[in-house]
Amino acid sequence: MNTLYVRFLPSSTTGREPVSEALLPQLLSVVGEFTPVVEALPPDAALADVSGARRYFGRDAAGIAALIRVRALALYGVDCVIGAGPGPMLARMAARDAAPGVTRVVPESPDAVAEFLDGRPVAELPGVGRAGARTLCEYGLDTVGRVAAAPLSTLQRLVGARAGRELYDRAHGVDRARVAPNEVTRSLAVERPFPRDEIDPHRHRRALLSGAEELGVRLRGDAQVCRSLTLTVRYADRSVTTRTRTLPEPTAHAAALTAAAYRMYEALGLQRARVRALALRAEGLAPAASAARQLTFDPADEKARRIEEAADRARAKFGPGAIVPGTLAGGSRAPTGGPGVLPRSSSPRPAAAAKPLA
């Protein structure tokens, strides 16, 4: 077992609140004490290649996982769910069966891998979406074991030549992916937990507006733009949905970030889902000076950008709560005041408007 998939989660002493993404760099440093080959998976997970660490520390993957768990608990009060396997795919799948305090290990032998995969739903295989799983289930290929037993030519007729080959390999435990070391600092994230599980879509949208405004202020303050935006929705049962949208152009404009967040949220069709927290993450950061912007010749857009510049100057002089979008006006906290609980006061209005400067 050369790969660990580590997902950080609250310990019993920290309550039910999810781990803040702002803590992820520190948690990654804990994993980095044992191996330099660490891939950050925001908002709360990481992959680690421990093939060299096994020889250096004289421990197997489960032993290294135990050390990571102890240090994360001791330093940050954060527990871990850890899966270990020959590669990233099996490590991820093993983590789904793991419990806090116990590392789920998939041995490297072909027989052990086949036994682990045999009865699992085909939808658990990476790259198999809802449509693909539905197609396979219609032909009785509803488990990984049945897919592995099917001829390659059959799978290629059902899902295509390239996808069929990848599906066949993954069903047999063949994983060509490798841990790709990266830096989590190339993104900015904000999170908006609710004081209690929230089903009101208007309050969901207020949280998204608040988060997008904060991201925009932070990006402009650092003279950066982002190329994509990721929305993470945490539900009452602690499950998570993540969606990413590439922006039409690199931007730090709060209106563009808000529009992208709204589109991702609406595409989820949550209806009356009980949402515990919403998070937005700006990714693909780059210096604003090197970014090009398409001119729109839209007077309303130019006016909004001038107002945004004036609002930034007011915030720099009078504090982050000096200027508040109209939709959030009347709340007990400003959208740029940092991550925290979004207030339930103040009924939302349908459009955001800048609060006039005094």
Backbone torsions as a table, in degrees:
resi	resn	phi	psi	omega
1	MET	NA	111.7	-175.6
2	ASN	-108.3	-9.1	-173.5
3	THR	-124.8	136.3	173.7
4	LEU	-114.3	136.8	168.6
5	TYR	-110.1	117.0	-175.0
6	VAL	-114.3	120.6	174.4
7	ARG	-114.6	123.9	-177.7
8	PHE	-87.6	138.5	-179.3
9	LEU	-144.7	160.9	-177.8
10	PRO	-63.4	143.2	171.8
11	SER	-81.1	169.5	-178.9
12	SER	-63.9	-17.1	-177.8
13	THR	-90.9	-9.3	-176.8
14	THR	-103.8	6.2	177.7
15	GLY	81.9	-164.1	-173.9
16	ARG	-93.4	-5.0	-176.7
17	GLU	-65.5	140.4	179.0
18	PRO	-68.5	160.5	177.2
19	VAL	-66.3	130.5	179.1
20	SER	-69.9	137.0	178.9
21	GLU	-65.1	-22.7	177.8
22	ALA	-64.8	-20.8	179.8
23	LEU	-86.2	-10.3	-174.1
24	LEU	-59.3	-42.6	178.9
25	PRO	-57.3	-39.8	178.3
26	GLN	-66.8	-39.0	178.7
27	LEU	-67.8	-36.3	176.6
28	LEU	-65.3	-32.3	177.9
29	SER	-65.6	-30.1	175.6
30	VAL	-64.0	-46.4	177.5
31	VAL	-64.3	-37.2	-178.9
32	GLY	-66.9	-14.9	175.5
33	GLU	-68.9	-18.0	-176.4
34	PHE	-108.9	-24.1	178.5
35	THR	-156.8	139.6	177.0
36	PRO	-80.6	-10.1	-176.7
37	VAL	-93.1	83.5	-176.4
38	VAL	-125.9	129.1	177.5
39	GLU	-109.6	117.0	179.4
40	ALA	-74.2	135.2	177.7
41	LEU	-126.5	76.2	-179.6
42	PRO	-56.3	147.4	13.2
43	PRO	-93.9	-12.1	-168.8
44	ASP	-149.3	28.1	-175.7
45	ALA	-145.5	169.4	179.5
46	ALA	-157.8	151.9	169.9
47	LEU	-109.0	143.0	-179.6
48	ALA	-139.6	131.5	173.6
49	ASP	-91.9	114.6	-174.7
50	VAL	-110.6	20.8	-178.9
51	SER	-61.0	-42.0	177.0
52	GLY	-75.0	-35.4	-179.4
53	ALA	-64.7	-31.2	179.4
54	ARG	-60.8	-42.8	179.8
55	ARG	-72.6	-38.9	-175.1
56	TYR	-69.1	-44.5	-176.5
57	PHE	-91.8	-6.4	179.9
58	GLY	64.7	31.8	179.8
59	ARG	-130.3	156.5	173.6
60	ASP	-82.8	-179.9	-176.6
61	ALA	-60.8	-39.4	179.3
62	ALA	-64.3	-36.8	178.5
63	GLY	-66.8	-40.9	177.0
64	ILE	-66.5	-38.6	177.6
65	ALA	-60.7	-39.0	179.0
66	ALA	-64.2	-39.4	177.9
67	LEU	-65.6	-41.3	178.0
68	ILE	-61.0	-43.4	-179.2
69	ARG	-63.0	-44.4	-178.6
70	VAL	-63.1	-43.2	-178.2
71	ARG	-69.5	-38.7	177.9
72	ALA	-64.0	-38.6	177.8
73	LEU	-68.9	-43.0	-175.8
74	ALA	-69.3	-40.2	-174.1
75	LEU	-86.6	-35.1	-171.8
76	TYR	-129.5	0.5	-179.5
77	GLY	65.4	29.3	-176.5
78	VAL	-117.4	126.3	177.6
79	ASP	-88.5	170.1	-176.5
80	CYS	-132.1	147.6	164.0
81	VAL	-110.5	122.9	-170.9
82	ILE	-128.5	133.0	171.9
83	GLY	-117.3	143.0	-179.2
84	ALA	-126.3	136.1	-179.8
85	GLY	-159.9	176.9	179.8
86	PRO	-65.1	-24.7	-178.7
87	GLY	-149.9	175.9	-177.6
88	PRO	-58.9	-39.5	-177.5
89	MET	-61.6	-50.5	-177.7
90	LEU	-69.6	-33.2	177.5
91	ALA	-64.9	-42.2	176.9
92	ARG	-61.8	-46.4	-177.8
93	MET	-66.4	-35.9	178.7
94	ALA	-65.9	-34.7	-178.6
95	ALA	-63.9	-24.7	178.5
96	ARG	-66.0	-27.1	179.9
97	ASP	-94.8	-7.6	-174.3
98	ALA	-78.5	151.6	175.1
99	ALA	-116.6	153.5	177.1
100	PRO	-54.3	130.4	-179.5
101	GLY	93.3	-10.5	-178.9
102	VAL	-131.0	128.2	177.5
103	THR	-92.4	125.2	177.1
104	ARG	-85.3	119.6	-173.3
105	VAL	-112.2	132.4	171.6
106	VAL	-107.4	110.7	-179.5
107	PRO	-61.8	161.7	-175.3
108	GLU	-81.4	-13.6	-176.6
109	SER	-67.1	142.4	-179.6
110	PRO	-56.7	-38.0	-179.8
111	ASP	-65.4	-40.8	179.9
112	ALA	-67.3	-39.1	178.1
113	VAL	-64.6	-43.9	179.1
114	ALA	-62.9	-39.8	178.8
115	GLU	-65.3	-38.6	-179.7
116	PHE	-65.9	-40.3	-175.2
117	LEU	-83.3	-23.7	-164.5
118	ASP	-49.4	-56.9	-172.4
119	GLY	-93.3	8.1	-176.1
120	ARG	-77.4	145.8	176.3
121	PRO	-59.7	143.1	-177.0
122	VAL	-63.7	-25.2	-179.8
123	ALA	-66.1	-15.8	179.1
124	GLU	-77.4	-15.5	178.7
125	LEU	-71.3	134.5	176.6
126	PRO	-58.6	139.3	178.8
127	GLY	89.6	-6.1	178.1
128	VAL	-100.1	104.7	178.6
129	GLY	-86.5	-171.8	-178.3
130	ARG	-63.7	-44.0	-178.8
131	ALA	-64.7	-43.8	179.0
132	GLY	-64.6	-41.6	178.3
133	ALA	-63.4	-39.1	179.8
134	ARG	-64.0	-41.9	179.4
135	THR	-63.5	-45.3	-179.2
136	LEU	-65.4	-39.9	-179.5
137	CYS	-65.7	-32.8	178.3
138	GLU	-61.9	-25.1	179.0
139	TYR	-103.2	16.4	176.2
140	GLY	80.5	8.1	-179.6
141	LEU	-97.1	64.6	-173.0
142	ASP	-93.8	-7.8	177.2
143	THR	-124.5	160.1	179.6
144	VAL	-64.4	-37.1	179.2
145	GLY	-61.2	-41.1	179.1
146	ARG	-69.4	-36.0	175.7
147	VAL	-64.0	-42.3	179.9
148	ALA	-63.0	-30.7	-179.2
149	ALA	-81.5	-14.5	-178.5
150	ALA	-77.4	147.4	176.7
151	PRO	-64.3	148.7	179.0
152	LEU	-58.8	-41.1	-178.1
153	SER	-62.0	-34.9	178.2
154	THR	-65.9	-45.2	179.8
155	LEU	-63.9	-38.1	-179.9
156	GLN	-68.7	-32.8	175.6
157	ARG	-68.9	-31.4	-176.5
158	LEU	-80.2	-42.1	-172.6
159	VAL	-122.1	0.3	-179.5
160	GLY	108.6	159.9	-173.5
161	ALA	-64.8	-54.4	-176.6
162	ARG	-69.4	-46.6	179.5
163	ALA	-63.3	-35.5	178.9
164	GLY	-65.3	-40.6	177.1
165	ARG	-64.1	-44.3	178.6
166	GLU	-63.8	-41.5	178.9
167	LEU	-62.9	-42.6	179.4
168	TYR	-61.3	-45.1	-179.9
169	ASP	-64.5	-45.9	-178.5
170	ARG	-66.0	-35.3	177.5
171	ALA	-65.7	-22.7	176.4
172	HIS	-96.2	9.1	177.1
173	GLY	81.7	11.5	179.4
174	VAL	-83.4	118.9	-177.5
175	ASP	-128.9	109.0	-178.2
176	ARG	-90.5	-3.3	179.0
177	ALA	-70.2	152.8	177.2
178	ARG	-129.8	157.5	176.6
179	VAL	-71.1	123.8	-178.2
180	ALA	-107.6	104.1	-178.8
181	PRO	-58.0	136.5	178.7
182	ASN	-148.1	179.7	-178.5
183	GLU	-117.7	130.1	177.9
184	VAL	-76.7	-12.5	-176.2
185	THR	-73.4	-6.0	178.3
186	ARG	-81.9	18.7	177.8
187	SER	-142.9	160.0	173.2
188	LEU	-123.9	138.7	-176.2
189	ALA	-134.3	148.2	171.6
190	VAL	-133.9	151.3	-179.4
191	GLU	-133.5	142.3	179.2
192	ARG	-126.9	88.3	173.1
193	PRO	-75.4	152.3	177.6
194	PHE	-99.5	152.1	179.8
195	PRO	-63.0	-26.3	171.4
196	ARG	-152.1	162.7	-175.3
197	ASP	-52.7	128.1	-169.2
198	GLU	-113.0	130.7	178.0
199	ILE	-111.6	-7.8	-175.8
200	ASP	-77.4	115.2	-179.1
201	PRO	-64.3	-25.5	178.6
202	HIS	-66.6	-40.0	178.0
203	ARG	-72.0	-31.8	173.3
204	HIS	-60.0	-44.9	-178.1
205	ARG	-68.0	-36.2	175.9
206	ARG	-61.2	-40.9	178.7
207	ALA	-64.0	-41.2	178.8
208	LEU	-65.8	-41.8	177.1
209	LEU	-61.4	-44.7	178.9
210	SER	-60.2	-45.8	-179.6
211	GLY	-66.1	-41.5	179.7
212	ALA	-65.3	-38.8	177.1
213	GLU	-61.9	-44.1	-179.8
214	GLU	-64.6	-42.4	178.1
215	LEU	-59.8	-45.0	-180.0
216	GLY	-59.6	-44.0	179.8
217	VAL	-63.0	-43.4	-179.1
218	ARG	-66.7	-40.8	179.2
219	LEU	-63.8	-47.0	-179.2
220	ARG	-66.9	-34.9	177.5
221	GLY	-64.8	-30.2	178.0
222	ASP	-94.0	3.8	-178.5
223	ALA	57.5	46.8	-180.0
224	GLN	-127.7	163.1	171.7
225	VAL	-130.0	161.4	178.3
226	CYS	-120.1	151.2	-178.5
227	ARG	-97.3	-21.8	-179.4
228	SER	-147.7	161.7	-178.3
229	LEU	-131.1	134.3	-179.8
230	THR	-116.4	132.1	176.5
231	LEU	-108.0	129.1	176.3
232	THR	-119.4	125.8	179.5
233	VAL	-114.0	122.5	176.6
234	ARG	-105.2	130.3	-175.1
235	TYR	-102.0	173.4	-177.1
236	ALA	-62.7	-30.8	-179.6
237	ASP	-86.7	10.8	178.2
238	ARG	72.4	7.8	171.1
239	SER	-76.0	162.9	-172.8
240	VAL	-135.9	138.6	170.6
241	THR	-118.6	133.3	-179.1
242	THR	-126.9	133.1	176.5
243	ARG	-132.8	141.8	179.8
244	THR	-125.6	137.4	178.8
245	ARG	-128.7	128.0	173.6
246	THR	-78.8	130.0	-176.7
247	LEU	-77.6	151.2	179.6
248	PRO	-57.7	-32.1	175.9
249	GLU	-152.5	152.4	177.0
250	PRO	-57.5	134.3	-174.0
251	THR	-153.2	158.9	168.1
252	ALA	-126.2	13.0	-177.6
253	HIS	-75.2	120.3	-174.6
254	ALA	-60.4	-35.9	-179.7
255	ALA	-63.5	-39.8	178.2
256	ALA	-68.0	-39.6	178.1
257	LEU	-66.1	-41.4	179.3
258	THR	-64.0	-43.8	179.5
259	ALA	-61.3	-42.2	178.3
260	ALA	-64.6	-40.6	178.7
261	ALA	-63.8	-42.5	178.5
262	TYR	-62.1	-42.2	-178.8
263	ARG	-64.1	-42.8	178.2
264	MET	-63.8	-41.9	-179.9
265	TYR	-63.1	-46.2	-178.4
266	GLU	-65.4	-33.9	179.8
267	ALA	-66.5	-22.7	179.5
268	LEU	-72.3	-25.8	-179.9
269	GLY	58.1	50.4	-172.9
270	LEU	-68.4	-26.4	-177.5
271	GLN	54.9	-112.5	-176.9
272	ARG	-107.9	39.1	178.3
273	ALA	-67.7	141.5	178.4
274	ARG	-86.6	106.0	-174.5
275	VAL	-99.8	129.9	178.7
276	ARG	-93.1	-34.7	-179.2
277	ALA	-161.1	152.5	174.2
278	LEU	-123.7	138.7	179.1
279	ALA	-133.5	144.0	174.6
280	LEU	-121.9	139.2	179.5
281	ARG	-132.4	123.6	175.5
282	ALA	-88.6	125.9	-174.8
283	GLU	-123.3	166.6	-179.4
284	GLY	64.7	49.7	-176.4
285	LEU	-71.0	145.1	179.0
286	ALA	-150.9	156.4	178.0
287	PRO	-60.4	136.6	-179.4
288	ALA	-63.8	-30.0	-178.0
289	ALA	-65.0	-24.9	-178.4
290	SER	-95.1	0.4	-176.7
291	ALA	-93.9	140.1	176.8
292	ALA	-100.3	145.4	179.4
293	ARG	-123.4	130.8	178.0
294	GLN	-72.5	123.3	178.3
295	LEU	-71.3	133.7	-178.3
296	THR	-103.6	-19.1	-174.3
297	PHE	54.4	29.3	177.9
298	ASP	-98.9	113.1	-178.4
299	PRO	-58.4	-34.7	-179.6
300	ALA	-66.1	-40.3	179.2
301	ASP	-66.5	-44.0	179.3
302	GLU	-63.6	-39.1	178.2
303	LYS	-63.6	-43.1	179.8
304	ALA	-61.3	-38.6	179.6
305	ARG	-69.9	-36.8	177.2
306	ARG	-66.7	-40.0	176.7
307	ILE	-63.1	-39.7	179.4
308	GLU	-62.0	-42.4	178.5
309	GLU	-63.5	-42.3	179.1
310	ALA	-66.1	-38.8	178.3
311	ALA	-63.9	-38.7	178.0
312	ASP	-63.3	-39.4	178.4
313	ARG	-65.9	-37.3	178.7
314	ALA	-68.3	-39.3	178.5
315	ARG	-65.8	-38.9	179.1
316	ALA	-63.9	-31.7	-176.8
317	LYS	-89.0	-39.8	-171.7
318	PHE	-112.6	-3.5	179.1
319	GLY	111.1	162.9	-173.8
320	PRO	-64.9	-22.3	-179.1
321	GLY	-93.0	10.0	-176.8
322	ALA	-67.4	-36.9	-178.8
323	ILE	-123.2	128.2	-176.4
324	VAL	-130.3	135.3	173.4
325	PRO	-55.2	144.7	-176.6
326	GLY	-56.9	-36.2	-179.5
327	THR	-63.3	-28.5	-178.1
328	LEU	-97.7	-3.3	-177.6
329	ALA	-62.4	139.9	-179.9
330	GLY	97.3	-12.3	177.2
331	GLY	-75.6	168.8	-176.6
332	SER	-85.3	-4.4	178.2
333	ARG	-144.5	151.3	179.0
334	ALA	-85.5	154.8	-178.2
335	PRO	-67.3	-20.6	-178.3
336	THR	-101.7	18.9	-176.9
337	GLY	-87.3	10.3	178.6
338	GLY	96.8	166.6	-176.6
339	PRO	-65.2	142.4	-179.8
340	GLY	177.1	-169.1	-177.2
341	VAL	-84.5	127.5	178.4
342	LEU	-74.8	129.5	-178.2
343	PRO	-67.2	152.6	178.8
344	ARG	-93.6	-6.4	179.2
345	SER	-75.4	166.5	177.4
346	SER	72.3	111.1	178.6
347	SER	-70.0	135.8	-177.3
348	PRO	-71.4	145.6	172.8
349	ARG	-106.7	157.4	-169.6
350	PRO	-69.8	-21.1	-176.3
351	ALA	-130.7	152.2	178.5
352	ALA	-94.5	138.4	177.6
353	ALA	-140.9	146.4	-179.4
354	ALA	-73.7	140.3	176.5
355	LYS	-72.1	129.5	-175.3
356	PRO	-58.6	143.1	175.7
357	LEU	-73.1	141.8	178.7
358	ALA	-72.0	NA	NA
